[in-house]
């Protein structure tokens, strides 16, 4: 996905809007009128300078810094753990219904229902987990799905 679309996809999946200096909260990255608006994420993922109409301004190469940012960067981590984000809401509203919660996380991130194999793997990780560990399993699931090829290429 292009930089702006990927940034918006992470925001959409997590339910936590991005903020850009001088613009209202919730403005999507694809709506930014100024390509020089400060954003480390957009710069790292190769946003276009919009100098010409040529697609050659944008690099489609995947780089190690990009992968490291998604895997270990603060932006994704903070959005997943946000107390007013999608995962926190799902953990509150779905209570102890693990299967429903697993389905909701898959739908929010990769836009499909999980397979029985997916459900089995998450259920195995949840076996014997106390409430704090249970929340951590779902945070890890959310993080893993946001970092999957399926998210980056199909969202």
Phi and psi restraints in degrees (value plus and minus 20) as a CYANA .aco file:
   2 UNK   PHI     -81.5   -41.5
   2 UNK   PSI     139.0   179.0
   3 UNK   PHI     -71.2   -31.2
   3 UNK   PSI     -69.8   -29.8
   4 UNK   PHI     -85.7   -45.7
   4 UNK   PSI     -59.7   -19.7
   5 UNK   PHI     -89.0   -49.0
   5 UNK   PSI     -60.6   -20.6
   6 UNK   PHI     -83.6   -43.6
   6 UNK   PSI     -62.6   -22.6
   7 UNK   PHI     -81.6   -41.6
   7 UNK   PSI     -63.9   -23.9
   8 UNK   PHI     -86.3   -46.3
   8 UNK   PSI     -54.8   -14.8
   9 UNK   PHI     -85.6   -45.6
   9 UNK   PSI     -61.3   -21.3
  10 UNK   PHI     -84.1   -44.1
  10 UNK   PSI     -62.9   -22.9
  11 UNK   PHI     -83.8   -43.8
  11 UNK   PSI     -62.1   -22.1
  12 UNK   PHI     -85.1   -45.1
  12 UNK   PSI     -64.6   -24.6
  13 UNK   PHI     -85.0   -45.0
  13 UNK   PSI     -62.1   -22.1
  14 UNK   PHI    -103.6   -63.6
  14 UNK   PSI     -38.7     1.3
  15 UNK   PHI      55.8    95.8
  15 UNK   PSI      -3.3    36.7
  16 UNK   PHI    -136.1   -96.1
  16 UNK   PSI      92.8   132.8
  17 UNK   PHI     -90.9   -50.9
  17 UNK   PSI     134.7   174.7
  18 UNK   PHI    -102.2   -62.2
  18 UNK   PSI     138.7   178.7
  19 UNK   PHI    -145.5  -105.5
  19 UNK   PSI     115.7   155.7
  20 UNK   PHI    -147.2  -107.2
  20 UNK   PSI     111.9   151.9
  21 UNK   PHI     -75.4   -35.4
  21 UNK   PSI     108.2   148.2
  22 UNK   PHI      67.0   107.0
  22 UNK   PSI     -19.3    20.7
  23 UNK   PHI    -145.8  -105.8
  23 UNK   PSI     135.4   175.4
  24 UNK   PHI     -87.7   -47.7
  24 UNK   PSI     129.0   169.0
  25 UNK   PHI     -81.1   -41.1
  25 UNK   PSI     116.5   156.5
  26 UNK   PHI      78.3   118.3
  26 UNK   PSI     -28.1    11.9
  27 UNK   PHI     -82.3   -42.3
  27 UNK   PSI     109.7   149.7
  28 UNK   PHI     -96.2   -56.2
  28 UNK   PSI     131.4   171.4
  29 UNK   PHI     -81.1   -41.1
  29 UNK   PSI     -54.5   -14.5
  30 UNK   PHI     -90.7   -50.7
  30 UNK   PSI     -33.1     6.9
  31 UNK   PHI    -113.9   -73.9
  31 UNK   PSI     -25.3    14.7
  32 UNK   PHI     -81.7   -41.7
  32 UNK   PSI     101.5   141.5
  33 UNK   PHI     -96.6   -56.6
  33 UNK   PSI     -43.8    -3.8
  34 UNK   PHI    -129.2   -89.2
  34 UNK   PSI      93.9   133.9
  35 UNK   PHI     -89.1   -49.1
  35 UNK   PSI     -27.9    12.1
  36 UNK   PHI    -118.6   -78.6
  36 UNK   PSI     -12.4    27.6
  37 UNK   PHI     -76.9   -36.9
  37 UNK   PSI     112.2   152.2
  38 UNK   PHI     -83.2   -43.2
  38 UNK   PSI     101.7   141.7
  39 UNK   PHI    -183.0  -143.0
  39 UNK   PSI      90.5   130.5
  40 UNK   PHI     -80.1   -40.1
  40 UNK   PSI     -63.0   -23.0
  41 UNK   PHI     -78.1   -38.1
  41 UNK   PSI     -70.1   -30.1
  42 UNK   PHI     -83.8   -43.8
  42 UNK   PSI     -60.2   -20.2
  43 UNK   PHI     -85.3   -45.3
  43 UNK   PSI     -65.7   -25.7
  44 UNK   PHI     -81.4   -41.4
  44 UNK   PSI     -58.5   -18.5
  45 UNK   PHI    -110.7   -70.7
  45 UNK   PSI      -9.7    30.3
  46 UNK   PHI      62.0   102.0
  46 UNK   PSI      23.8    63.8
  47 UNK   PHI     -83.0   -43.0
  47 UNK   PSI     133.8   173.8
  48 UNK   PHI     -99.2   -59.2
  48 UNK   PSI     126.0   166.0
  49 UNK   PHI    -100.4   -60.4
  49 UNK   PSI     -31.0     9.0
  50 UNK   PHI      36.0    76.0
  50 UNK   PSI      20.9    60.9
  51 UNK   PHI    -104.2   -64.2
  51 UNK   PSI     -57.1   -17.1
  52 UNK   PHI    -149.6  -109.6
  52 UNK   PSI     153.9   193.9
  53 UNK   PHI    -108.0   -68.0
  53 UNK   PSI     -16.3    23.7
  54 UNK   PHI     -95.8   -55.8
  54 UNK   PSI     113.7   153.7
  55 UNK   PHI     -88.7   -48.7
  55 UNK   PSI     -31.5     8.5
  56 UNK   PHI     -90.0   -50.0
  56 UNK   PSI     -30.6     9.4
  57 UNK   PHI     -89.4   -49.4
  57 UNK   PSI     -42.9    -2.9
  58 UNK   PHI    -126.7   -86.7
  58 UNK   PSI     112.1   152.1
  59 UNK   PHI    -114.2   -74.2
  59 UNK   PSI     112.1   152.1
  60 UNK   PHI    -117.3   -77.3
  60 UNK   PSI     -15.1    24.9
  61 UNK   PHI     -91.8   -51.8
  61 UNK   PSI     121.1   161.1
  62 UNK   PHI    -111.4   -71.4
  62 UNK   PSI     109.8   149.8
  63 UNK   PHI    -136.0   -96.0
  63 UNK   PSI     140.1   180.1
  64 UNK   PHI     -80.2   -40.2
  64 UNK   PSI     -64.0   -24.0
  65 UNK   PHI     -78.5   -38.5
  65 UNK   PSI     -55.5   -15.5
  66 UNK   PHI     -83.8   -43.8
  66 UNK   PSI     -67.7   -27.7
  67 UNK   PHI     -82.9   -42.9
  67 UNK   PSI     -61.1   -21.1
  68 UNK   PHI     -86.0   -46.0
  68 UNK   PSI     -56.2   -16.2
  69 UNK   PHI     -85.2   -45.2
  69 UNK   PSI     -64.6   -24.6
  70 UNK   PHI     -85.5   -45.5
  70 UNK   PSI     -60.3   -20.3
  71 UNK   PHI     -95.8   -55.8
  71 UNK   PSI     -57.8   -17.8
  72 UNK   PHI    -146.3  -106.3
  72 UNK   PSI     -21.8    18.2
  73 UNK   PHI     -90.6   -50.6
  73 UNK   PSI     131.6   171.6
  74 UNK   PHI     -87.1   -47.1
  74 UNK   PSI     -56.1   -16.1
  75 UNK   PHI     -77.5   -37.5
  75 UNK   PSI     -71.1   -31.1
  76 UNK   PHI     -88.5   -48.5
  76 UNK   PSI     -62.7   -22.7
  77 UNK   PHI     -79.4   -39.4
  77 UNK   PSI     -66.9   -26.9
  78 UNK   PHI     -84.8   -44.8
  78 UNK   PSI     -60.1   -20.1
  79 UNK   PHI     -86.6   -46.6
  79 UNK   PSI     -59.2   -19.2
  80 UNK   PHI     -86.0   -46.0
  80 UNK   PSI     -57.7   -17.7
  81 UNK   PHI    -110.5   -70.5
  81 UNK   PSI     -19.0    21.0
  82 UNK   PHI     -77.8   -37.8
  82 UNK   PSI     110.7   150.7
  83 UNK   PHI     -85.7   -45.7
  83 UNK   PSI     -39.4     0.6
  84 UNK   PHI    -130.2   -90.2
  84 UNK   PSI      -4.9    35.1
  85 UNK   PHI    -105.4   -65.4
  85 UNK   PSI     155.9   195.9
  86 UNK   PHI     -80.0   -40.0
  86 UNK   PSI     -64.8   -24.8
  87 UNK   PHI     -84.6   -44.6
  87 UNK   PSI     -63.0   -23.0
  88 UNK   PHI     -80.3   -40.3
  88 UNK   PSI     -61.4   -21.4
  89 UNK   PHI     -84.6   -44.6
  89 UNK   PSI     -63.3   -23.3
  90 UNK   PHI     -84.5   -44.5
  90 UNK   PSI     -59.7   -19.7
  91 UNK   PHI     -84.3   -44.3
  91 UNK   PSI     -54.8   -14.8
  92 UNK   PHI     -94.9   -54.9
  92 UNK   PSI     -64.4   -24.4
  93 UNK   PHI    -101.1   -61.1
  93 UNK   PSI     -49.5    -9.5
  94 UNK   PHI    -112.5   -72.5
  94 UNK   PSI     -24.0    16.0
  95 UNK   PHI      29.9    69.9
  95 UNK   PSI    -143.0  -103.0
  96 UNK   PHI    -117.0   -77.0
  96 UNK   PSI     -10.8    29.2
  97 UNK   PHI    -103.2   -63.2
  97 UNK   PSI      64.2   104.2
  98 UNK   PHI     -80.6   -40.6
  98 UNK   PSI     -62.5   -22.5
  99 UNK   PHI     -81.5   -41.5
  99 UNK   PSI     -64.7   -24.7
 100 UNK   PHI     -84.5   -44.5
 100 UNK   PSI     -60.3   -20.3
 101 UNK   PHI     -85.2   -45.2
 101 UNK   PSI     -62.2   -22.2
 102 UNK   PHI     -80.4   -40.4
 102 UNK   PSI     -65.8   -25.8
 103 UNK   PHI     -80.7   -40.7
 103 UNK   PSI     -63.5   -23.5
 104 UNK   PHI     -84.0   -44.0
 104 UNK   PSI     -58.6   -18.6
 105 UNK   PHI     -86.4   -46.4
 105 UNK   PSI     -63.0   -23.0
 106 UNK   PHI     -83.2   -43.2
 106 UNK   PSI     -64.5   -24.5
 107 UNK   PHI     -83.5   -43.5
 107 UNK   PSI     -57.5   -17.5
 108 UNK   PHI     -91.1   -51.1
 108 UNK   PSI     -48.8    -8.8
 109 UNK   PHI    -123.2   -83.2
 109 UNK   PSI     -73.8   -33.8
 110 UNK   PHI    -129.1   -89.1
 110 UNK   PSI     -14.0    26.0
 111 UNK   PHI      38.2    78.2
 111 UNK   PSI      17.8    57.8
 112 UNK   PHI    -172.1  -132.1
 112 UNK   PSI     141.2   181.2
 113 UNK   PHI     -98.5   -58.5
 113 UNK   PSI     130.2   170.2
 114 UNK   PHI     -92.9   -52.9
 114 UNK   PSI     131.3   171.3
 115 UNK   PHI     -96.7   -56.7
 115 UNK   PSI     148.3   188.3
 116 UNK   PHI     -81.8   -41.8
 116 UNK   PSI     -54.3   -14.3
 117 UNK   PHI     -83.8   -43.8
 117 UNK   PSI     -63.2   -23.2
 118 UNK   PHI     -80.1   -40.1
 118 UNK   PSI     -68.0   -28.0
 119 UNK   PHI     -81.7   -41.7
 119 UNK   PSI     -61.7   -21.7
 120 UNK   PHI     -81.5   -41.5
 120 UNK   PSI     -62.0   -22.0
 121 UNK   PHI     -84.9   -44.9
 121 UNK   PSI     -63.7   -23.7
 122 UNK   PHI     -89.6   -49.6
 122 UNK   PSI     -60.9   -20.9
 123 UNK   PHI     -81.1   -41.1
 123 UNK   PSI     -58.8   -18.8
 124 UNK   PHI     -83.3   -43.3
 124 UNK   PSI     -60.1   -20.1
 125 UNK   PHI     -87.6   -47.6
 125 UNK   PSI     -48.4    -8.4
 126 UNK   PHI    -102.6   -62.6
 126 UNK   PSI     -39.7     0.3
 127 UNK   PHI     -76.8   -36.8
 127 UNK   PSI     102.4   142.4
 128 UNK   PHI      57.9    97.9
 128 UNK   PSI     -13.7    26.3
 129 UNK   PHI     -98.2   -58.2
 129 UNK   PSI     116.3   156.3
 130 UNK   PHI     -97.7   -57.7
 130 UNK   PSI     153.1   193.1
 131 UNK   PHI     -75.4   -35.4
 131 UNK   PSI     -61.2   -21.2
 132 UNK   PHI     -87.4   -47.4
 132 UNK   PSI     -63.2   -23.2
 133 UNK   PHI     -84.8   -44.8
 133 UNK   PSI     -55.2   -15.2
 134 UNK   PHI     -80.8   -40.8
 134 UNK   PSI     -67.0   -27.0
 135 UNK   PHI     -80.8   -40.8
 135 UNK   PSI     -59.1   -19.1
 136 UNK   PHI     -85.2   -45.2
 136 UNK   PSI     -57.5   -17.5
 137 UNK   PHI     -81.5   -41.5
 137 UNK   PSI     -62.4   -22.4
 138 UNK   PHI     -91.2   -51.2
 138 UNK   PSI     -52.8   -12.8
 139 UNK   PHI     -84.9   -44.9
 139 UNK   PSI     -62.6   -22.6
 140 UNK   PHI     -83.8   -43.8
 140 UNK   PSI     -60.1   -20.1
 141 UNK   PHI     -81.8   -41.8
 141 UNK   PSI     -66.8   -26.8
 142 UNK   PHI     -80.0   -40.0
 142 UNK   PSI     -66.9   -26.9
 143 UNK   PHI     -80.7   -40.7
 143 UNK   PSI     -65.7   -25.7
 144 UNK   PHI     -81.9   -41.9
 144 UNK   PSI     -60.4   -20.4
 145 UNK   PHI     -90.1   -50.1
 145 UNK   PSI     -58.1   -18.1
 146 UNK   PHI     -85.9   -45.9
 146 UNK   PSI     -48.3    -8.3
 147 UNK   PHI    -112.1   -72.1
 147 UNK   PSI     -16.0    24.0
 148 UNK   PHI    -101.8   -61.8
 148 UNK   PSI     137.1   177.1
 149 UNK   PHI     -81.4   -41.4
 149 UNK   PSI     -56.5   -16.5
 150 UNK   PHI     -79.0   -39.0
 150 UNK   PSI     -59.8   -19.8
 151 UNK   PHI     -88.6   -48.6
 151 UNK   PSI     -68.9   -28.9
 152 UNK   PHI     -87.7   -47.7
 152 UNK   PSI     -48.5    -8.5
 153 UNK   PHI    -127.3   -87.3
 153 UNK   PSI     -38.7     1.3
 154 UNK   PHI    -139.5   -99.5
 154 UNK   PSI     -28.0    12.0
